[in-house]
Amino acid sequence: MRLEKATLGGGCFWCLEAVFQQLKGVTDVVSGYAGGHVENPSYRQVCEGTTGHAEVVQITFDADIIGYADILNVFFAIHDPTTPNQQGNDIGPQYRSIIFYHSPEQEKIAREIMVAMEKVWTAPLVTELVPFSGFYPAEYYHKDFYRQNPEQGYCAYVIEPKVAKFREMFMDQLKEDVR
């Protein structure tokens, strides 16, 4: 087992967590905050949009099962990387599209994927690509939010369609227990 980390922001972390938890080779997904100037920020502080942090997920994956490029291909399929500081009705800098790379190899792969994605999207990508500098886990009540609250309005109307799209597009990469 060769464990690596990926730290990604693409809107609400509940959406990203719900998808990446189902991906074969992913061993853990933690919602949290990265990219800002406030240490140990709270959800309320990040939602105010003044901490500089993005809502992110930190994904631990087995690189012997799934590659970083595969993680990024899923990432670009489940959010709109062309809208600055916005995903759907979620608006603010905390919802920006951002990749925090953990190594020069991850940076290289991310740049290659982003060039390829420029050809897929009709508008220019606004995804930031920055070196990883720290991660703050979100409060406990955010853990497994979609799994714990499937009937909640945001989960039913925002997250469920993203999960369904992911399952359709990446059926062959789903964990056995979610097929």
Helices and strands as residue ranges (DSSP letters): E 3-10, H 13-20, E 26-34, H 43-47, E 54-62, H 68-77, E 86-87, E 90-91, G 93-95, E 97-101, H 104-118, E 128-131, E 136-137, G 140-142, H 145-148, H 153-154, I 155-159, H 160-169, G 171-173, G 176-178
